[in-house]
Amino acid sequence: MFKSVFLFLSTLLVLQHAIASPWCSGIAVSEKTRAILQRDADKRSADQPRAIALVHTEGTLPHQGLWDQSVAAKQDLPLIRNLALIWRSNRDKSTLDHLATLLDAWSTIYQPSYNPIDETDFDILIDAYAITQAVLPASTRTKLASLVRAWGEGYLDQMQRMANPNRATWKNNWQSHRIKLATLAAAALDDASLFDKARNQFRKQLNQNLSKSGLSFDFQERDALHYVVYDLEPLVRAAIAAKTRGEDWLNLTADNGATLAAGLDWLLPYAQGKEAHEEYMHSKVKFDYQRQAAGVKGFSGQWDPKSSAQLYWMASLLDTRYLSTAQAIASKMPWLDACW
């Protein structure tokens, strides 16, 4: 009996290991992708860090408040991602040195705000930590790990203590972005306790944000496919992080029968150009109309399927049935091609 139990557990561990995947796959980066990443890095080889203590663009228009400073500071992020991926490809010391300088600045200066819309792009810092933590200077690694942990623990603590089901921001795309950052942090830190909490919040978000058919709360609130994409992208990113731990969150089922796959499938006819949608015609959010009046791109007219390209390329990493849709919309993003 004990032998049978041992064999069962051993087989289970082998299977779990077989379906898990590393943060970045072992597939070699193509010369074309490496050249694209390197070209950007070369153009910015003399760039000094733009790190600031707080970024804030949520709810503001260009030239209001910290909008301009925040946009300028966030120009560091694509460079950080590219440098991390270039280093992964060539193990070049000068690439790592440039990356470490940028990471050290951000991990020293930045203070988490726990505004998930302002901070969602910092998944790039978590990516860079996960890819290069073993080779970063010790002081930089320690500070960056502390920042990653602050995001993971802080967002999960907020979701546990402060969530208000009567407020849209605790069940719409805001919550999806919280879950993305918390899940990536938990996976990058290899913290099983944090990861368990993130999984619970992911399942809860499926239950409150999606119907069994895949219709999202965001679409009902904003009447915009832009926000369907913006809501699903962070959940797919979280699911990719979960895959590194051998878990399938694409088909994880909520109490109401909702799945992330259903949300992606609901959007498919629009992404494939079979159906069209006029954006924001019946939005319940006043700020959407303010952005329309200010001429902010993408807040009027028909939805462009190209805006879902990154979503479906990421989804194709979870299920290849989304691959043909992604390929029909646009070429694969270099950062995805270089990592996943």
Secondary structure, 3 states (H helix, E strand, C coil): CHHHHHHHHHHHHHHHHHHCCCCCCCCCCCHHHHHHHHHHHHHCCCCCCCCCCCCCCCCCCCCCCCHHHHHHHCCHHHHHHHHHHHHHHHCCHHHHHHHHHHHHHHHHHCCCCCCHHHHHHHHHHHHHHHHHCCCCCHHHHHHHHHHHHHHHHHHHHHHHHCCCCCCHHHCCHHHHHHHHHHHHHHHHHCCHHHHHHHHHHHHHHHHHHECCCCCEHHHHHHCCHHHHHHHHHHHHHHHHHHHCCCCCCCCCCCCCCCCHHHHHHHHHHHHCCCCCCECCCCCCCHHHHHHHHCCCCCCCCECCHHHHHHHHHHHHCCCHHHHHHHHHHCCCCHHHHHHC
